[in-house]
Amino acid sequence: MQDVIGEIAYSKLQANISAVLSGDIQEFNETITYPDGQQRQMEFTYVPEVGPDGRVIGYFSLAIDTTDRLALEERLRQSQKMEAVGQLTGGIAHEFNNLLQVVAGNLELLQVGNFDDPNREKRYEAIHRNVKRGAELTDRLLLFSRRQPLAPSALNIAKVLADLQGILP
C-alpha cells in the first residue's frame, strides 16, 4: 500500500491500519496527497481478516475516491443557493413593485389641480422620477429571479382568434 499511495499518505492511515490489525473495523474519510501532488478525497473501509485460529492475519481494504462526487454536491448546493436567492429577490421585487404602484397612484391623485405652486410641481416630478427608478430596479430584480428570460414579440390577435376558432368546437 505504501508503494501505491506513497509514504506521506500511508503515514496518515497508519492509526487506522493498526486498529484494523487489532480486529476493529475501520470506516473513515481522509484527504490523501498522492506522490504526484494530487489531492483526493477518499472514503475508506478496512475489515480485518481473521484466520482459523481467531487471530487477525490481514485486512481487506476498500478505498473509494469521492473527490468528484463531493465537488458535484458542492456545485448542487451553490445552485440551490442561487435558486433560493432568485426566489427571494423575485418576492421582494414583487412586493416593492406593489408599494411603488400605490405611491405612484396616490401621487397622481394629489397632483390633480395643484399646478399653481412651481415648487410643488418640482417635488412631484422628483417623486415621479424616483418612483420610476424604483420600478426599473424591481424590473431588473424580477428579470434576475426569472428562470427563463422574457422574449416579447408582436402578436396578431385576429390571427390567434381565427386559429382558435378552427381548433375549438
C-alpha positions as CSV (number, residue, x, y, z in Angstrom):
1,M,0.0,0.0,0.0
2,Q,2.9,2.3,0.7
3,D,4.2,1.9,-2.8
4,V,0.8,2.9,-4.3
5,I,-0.1,5.9,-2.2
6,G,3.4,7.0,-1.0
7,E,5.0,7.3,2.4
8,I,3.2,10.6,3.5
9,A,-0.3,9.3,2.6
10,Y,0.5,6.0,4.2
11,S,1.6,7.6,7.5
12,K,-1.9,9.4,7.6
13,L,-3.6,6.0,7.5
14,Q,-1.2,4.3,10.0
15,A,-3.5,4.6,13.1
16,N,-6.5,3.1,11.2
17,I,-4.3,0.3,9.9
18,S,-3.1,-0.5,13.4
19,A,-6.7,-0.5,14.6
20,V,-7.9,-2.9,11.9
21,L,-5.0,-5.2,12.6
22,S,-6.2,-5.2,16.2
23,G,-9.5,-6.5,14.9
24,D,-11.6,-3.3,14.7
25,I,-13.5,-2.5,11.5
26,Q,-12.4,1.0,10.3
27,E,-14.7,3.4,8.3
28,F,-13.3,6.9,7.7
29,N,-12.7,9.7,5.3
30,E,-9.3,11.2,4.6
31,T,-7.7,13.6,2.2
32,I,-4.8,11.8,0.5
33,T,-2.0,13.6,-1.3
34,Y,-0.5,11.2,-3.9
35,P,3.2,11.1,-4.8
36,D,2.4,13.3,-7.9
37,G,1.0,16.0,-5.6
38,Q,-2.6,15.4,-6.5
39,Q,-5.1,15.6,-3.5
40,R,-8.1,13.3,-3.5
41,Q,-10.9,12.9,-1.0
42,M,-11.2,9.3,-0.1
43,E,-13.6,7.1,1.8
44,F,-12.0,4.0,3.4
45,T,-13.4,0.8,4.9
46,Y,-10.9,-1.6,6.5
47,V,-12.2,-5.1,7.5
48,P,-9.9,-7.4,9.5
49,E,-9.3,-10.9,8.0
50,V,-9.4,-13.4,10.8
51,G,-7.6,-16.7,10.4
52,P,-8.8,-20.2,11.6
53,D,-7.2,-19.7,14.9
54,G,-9.1,-16.4,15.5
55,R,-6.1,-14.1,15.1
56,V,-6.1,-11.2,12.6
57,I,-3.9,-12.2,9.7
58,G,-4.5,-9.2,7.5
59,Y,-7.3,-6.9,6.3
60,F,-9.4,-6.1,3.3
61,S,-9.4,-2.5,2.2
62,L,-12.0,-0.7,0.2
63,A,-11.0,2.9,-0.9
64,I,-13.4,5.0,-2.9
65,D,-12.3,8.3,-4.5
66,T,-15.2,10.7,-3.6
67,T,-13.5,13.9,-4.9
68,D,-15.7,14.3,-7.9
69,R,-18.9,13.4,-6.0
70,L,-18.1,15.9,-3.3
71,A,-17.4,18.6,-5.9
72,L,-20.7,17.9,-7.6
73,E,-22.5,18.0,-4.3
74,E,-20.9,21.4,-3.6
75,R,-22.0,22.7,-7.1
76,L,-25.5,21.5,-6.4
77,R,-25.6,23.3,-3.0
78,Q,-24.4,26.5,-4.7
79,S,-27.0,26.1,-7.4
80,Q,-29.7,25.6,-4.8
81,K,-28.5,28.8,-3.0
82,M,-28.7,30.8,-6.2
83,E,-32.2,29.5,-6.9
84,A,-33.2,30.5,-3.4
85,V,-31.7,33.9,-3.9
86,G,-33.6,34.3,-7.1
87,Q,-36.9,33.3,-5.5
88,L,-36.3,35.7,-2.6
89,T,-35.3,38.5,-5.0
90,G,-38.4,38.0,-7.0
91,G,-40.6,38.0,-4.0
92,I,-39.0,41.2,-2.6
93,A,-39.2,42.9,-6.0
94,H,-42.8,42.0,-6.4
95,E,-43.8,43.4,-3.0
96,F,-41.7,46.5,-3.6
97,N,-43.3,47.0,-7.0
98,N,-46.8,46.8,-5.4
99,L,-45.8,49.5,-2.9
100,L,-44.4,51.7,-5.7
101,Q,-47.7,51.4,-7.6
102,V,-49.6,52.6,-4.5
103,V,-47.2,55.6,-4.2
104,A,-47.5,56.4,-7.9
105,G,-51.3,56.2,-7.9
106,N,-51.7,58.4,-4.8
107,L,-49.1,60.8,-6.2
108,E,-51.2,61.2,-9.4
109,L,-54.3,61.8,-7.3
110,L,-52.5,64.5,-5.2
111,Q,-51.1,66.1,-8.3
112,V,-54.5,66.9,-9.9
113,G,-55.3,70.6,-9.6
114,N,-52.1,71.6,-7.8
115,F,-50.2,73.3,-10.6
116,D,-50.2,76.8,-9.1
117,D,-47.1,76.3,-6.9
118,P,-43.9,75.8,-9.1
119,N,-42.0,74.2,-6.2
120,R,-44.8,71.7,-5.6
121,E,-44.6,70.7,-9.3
122,K,-40.8,70.2,-9.0
123,R,-41.3,68.0,-5.9
124,Y,-43.9,65.9,-7.8
125,E,-41.6,65.5,-10.7
126,A,-38.8,64.4,-8.4
127,I,-41.1,61.8,-6.7
128,H,-42.2,60.6,-10.1
129,R,-38.6,60.2,-11.2
130,N,-37.7,58.2,-8.1
131,V,-40.8,56.0,-8.4
132,K,-39.8,55.3,-12.0
133,R,-36.2,54.4,-10.9
134,G,-37.7,52.1,-8.2
135,A,-39.9,50.4,-10.8
136,E,-36.9,50.0,-13.1
137,L,-34.9,48.4,-10.2
138,T,-37.7,46.0,-9.5
139,D,-37.9,45.1,-13.2
140,R,-34.2,44.2,-13.1
141,L,-34.7,42.2,-9.9
142,L,-37.6,40.3,-11.4
143,L,-35.5,39.6,-14.6
144,F,-32.8,38.2,-12.3
145,S,-35.3,36.0,-10.5
146,R,-37.0,34.5,-13.6
147,R,-35.9,31.1,-14.6
148,Q,-36.5,31.9,-18.3
149,P,-35.8,35.2,-19.9
150,L,-38.8,37.1,-21.4
151,A,-39.0,37.1,-25.1
152,P,-41.7,39.6,-26.1
153,S,-42.9,39.5,-29.6
154,A,-45.6,41.1,-31.7
155,L,-48.9,39.2,-31.8
156,N,-51.7,39.4,-34.4
157,I,-54.7,39.0,-32.2
158,A,-57.1,38.5,-35.2
159,K,-55.0,35.6,-36.4
160,V,-54.8,34.0,-33.0
161,L,-58.6,34.2,-32.6
162,A,-59.1,32.8,-36.1
163,D,-56.8,29.9,-35.3
164,L,-58.6,29.2,-32.1
165,Q,-62.0,29.1,-33.9
166,G,-60.5,26.4,-36.2
167,I,-59.5,24.4,-33.1
168,L,-62.4,24.9,-30.8
169,P,-65.8,23.2,-31.5
